[in-house]
Amino acid sequence: MNKSKLREAHEELKKLRKPIRNVNVLHKESLSLLETFAVKLTDHVGSIGFFLIIFGWTILWLGWNTIAPKEWRFDPFPAFVLWLFISNVIQIFLMPLIMIGQNLQGRHAENRAESDFEVNVRAEKEIEVILLHLEHQNELILEILKNIMIGKKG
């Protein structure tokens, strides 16, 4: 492969290269207003703090309606309170825990993607340096071959 073909190949490779984009930034920029709201809501609802608020409210509700004086109870036991507790306790407690897990997995996936992005940027720079080095070596080899051919003729 002569020097001009090598340069042409290198230029063609440069044209084929696309700029590296950070997919996390592109994803955040592509979200609509409602999607951004949903993400923020999920972040807050899927937290230990929200789980503790739900847990505290449930204990307060059940405690007030079981222990408070009868005239102050707004939802006396065993009517609706027992049914509410039995039918919803699993959903009430599992929903935030599931969302916490999803948020953690999402953060982990985002960190992996960011790490992959950084590795790819470094790899692209290293490959470009290697290509330039190979191009330089090719020029030196062609020069050596040229000198050998001149030496054989002379």
C-alpha positions as CSV (number, residue, x, y, z in Angstrom):
1,M,0.0,0.0,0.0
2,N,1.6,3.3,-1.1
3,K,1.6,6.5,0.9
4,S,-1.3,8.1,-0.9
5,K,-3.5,5.1,-0.5
6,L,-2.7,5.0,3.2
7,R,-3.6,8.7,3.6
8,E,-6.8,8.1,1.7
9,A,-7.7,5.2,3.9
10,H,-6.9,7.3,7.0
11,E,-9.1,10.2,5.7
12,E,-11.9,7.8,4.9
13,L,-11.8,6.5,8.4
14,K,-11.9,10.0,9.8
15,K,-15.0,10.7,7.7
16,L,-16.7,7.6,9.0
17,R,-16.1,8.5,12.6
18,K,-19.1,10.0,14.4
19,P,-18.6,12.3,17.4
20,I,-19.0,10.5,20.7
21,R,-22.1,11.5,22.6
22,N,-23.0,11.1,26.2
23,V,-26.2,9.1,26.1
24,N,-27.2,10.0,29.6
25,V,-27.2,13.7,28.7
26,L,-29.0,13.0,25.5
27,H,-31.6,11.0,27.3
28,K,-32.2,13.8,29.9
29,E,-32.5,16.4,27.1
30,S,-35.0,14.2,25.2
31,L,-37.5,13.9,28.1
32,S,-40.7,15.9,27.9
33,L,-42.0,18.0,30.8
34,L,-44.3,15.2,32.0
35,E,-41.6,12.6,31.7
36,T,-39.2,14.8,33.7
37,F,-41.9,15.2,36.3
38,A,-42.4,11.4,36.4
39,V,-38.7,10.8,36.9
40,K,-38.5,13.3,39.7
41,L,-41.6,11.9,41.4
42,T,-40.2,8.4,41.1
43,D,-36.9,9.6,42.6
44,H,-38.8,11.0,45.7
45,V,-41.4,8.3,46.1
46,G,-38.7,5.6,45.7
47,S,-36.8,6.7,48.8
48,I,-36.4,5.5,52.3
49,G,-37.8,8.8,53.6
50,F,-41.1,8.2,51.7
51,F,-41.2,4.6,52.9
52,L,-40.8,5.8,56.5
53,I,-43.6,8.5,56.0
54,I,-46.0,5.8,54.8
55,F,-45.0,3.5,57.6
56,G,-45.5,6.2,60.2
57,W,-48.8,7.3,58.8
58,T,-50.1,3.7,58.8
59,I,-49.0,3.3,62.5
60,L,-50.6,6.6,63.4
61,W,-53.9,5.8,61.6
62,L,-54.1,2.3,63.2
63,G,-53.0,3.6,66.6
64,W,-55.4,6.5,66.7
65,N,-58.4,4.5,65.7
66,T,-57.6,1.7,68.1
67,I,-56.3,3.5,71.2
68,A,-57.9,7.0,71.1
69,P,-61.1,7.7,73.1
70,K,-64.2,6.2,71.2
71,E,-65.7,9.6,70.6
72,W,-62.5,10.9,68.8
73,R,-62.1,7.8,66.6
74,F,-63.0,8.6,63.0
75,D,-62.5,5.1,61.7
76,P,-63.2,2.7,64.6
77,F,-61.8,-0.8,64.9
78,P,-62.5,-3.4,63.6
79,A,-64.6,-2.0,60.7
80,F,-62.7,-0.3,57.9
81,V,-59.3,-0.1,59.7
82,L,-58.8,-3.9,59.8
83,W,-59.9,-4.3,56.2
84,L,-57.7,-1.4,55.1
85,F,-54.7,-2.8,57.0
86,I,-55.1,-6.4,55.7
87,S,-55.9,-5.5,52.1
88,N,-53.3,-2.7,51.5
89,V,-50.4,-3.3,53.8
90,I,-48.5,-5.3,51.3
91,Q,-49.0,-2.8,48.5
92,I,-48.3,0.2,50.8
93,F,-45.0,-1.2,52.0
94,L,-43.8,-2.9,48.8
95,M,-44.4,-0.1,46.4
96,P,-41.8,2.2,47.8
97,L,-39.4,-0.6,48.4
98,I,-39.7,-1.8,44.8
99,M,-39.2,1.8,43.6
100,I,-36.1,2.1,45.8
101,G,-34.7,-1.0,44.2
102,Q,-35.6,0.3,40.7
103,N,-33.9,3.7,41.5
104,L,-30.8,1.9,42.7
105,Q,-30.6,-0.3,39.6
106,G,-31.2,2.8,37.4
107,R,-28.4,4.7,39.1
108,H,-26.1,1.7,38.8
109,A,-26.9,1.4,35.1
110,E,-26.3,5.1,34.6
111,N,-22.9,4.8,36.3
112,R,-22.0,1.8,34.1
113,A,-23.0,3.8,31.0
114,E,-21.0,6.8,32.1
115,S,-18.0,4.5,32.7
116,D,-18.4,2.9,29.3
117,F,-18.5,6.3,27.8
118,E,-15.3,7.4,29.4
119,V,-13.5,4.1,28.3
120,N,-14.7,4.6,24.8
121,V,-13.4,8.2,24.6
122,R,-10.0,7.0,25.9
123,A,-10.0,4.1,23.4
124,E,-10.8,6.3,20.5
125,K,-7.9,8.7,21.4
126,E,-5.6,5.7,21.8
127,I,-6.6,4.2,18.4
128,E,-6.1,7.5,16.7
129,V,-2.6,7.7,18.1
130,I,-1.9,4.2,17.1
131,L,-3.1,4.9,13.5
132,L,-0.9,8.0,13.3
133,H,2.1,5.9,14.6
134,L,1.4,3.2,12.0
135,E,1.2,5.8,9.3
136,H,4.5,7.2,10.4
137,Q,6.1,3.7,10.5
138,N,4.7,3.0,7.0
139,E,6.4,6.2,5.8
140,L,9.7,5.1,7.3
141,I,9.4,1.6,5.8
142,L,8.7,3.1,2.4
143,E,11.7,5.4,2.7
144,I,13.9,2.4,3.7
145,L,12.6,0.4,0.7
146,K,13.3,3.4,-1.6
147,N,16.9,3.6,-0.3
148,I,17.3,-0.2,-0.7
149,M,16.1,0.1,-4.3
150,I,18.4,3.0,-5.1
151,G,21.3,1.0,-3.5
152,K,20.6,-2.0,-5.8
153,K,20.5,0.1,-8.9
154,G,23.6,2.0,-8.1
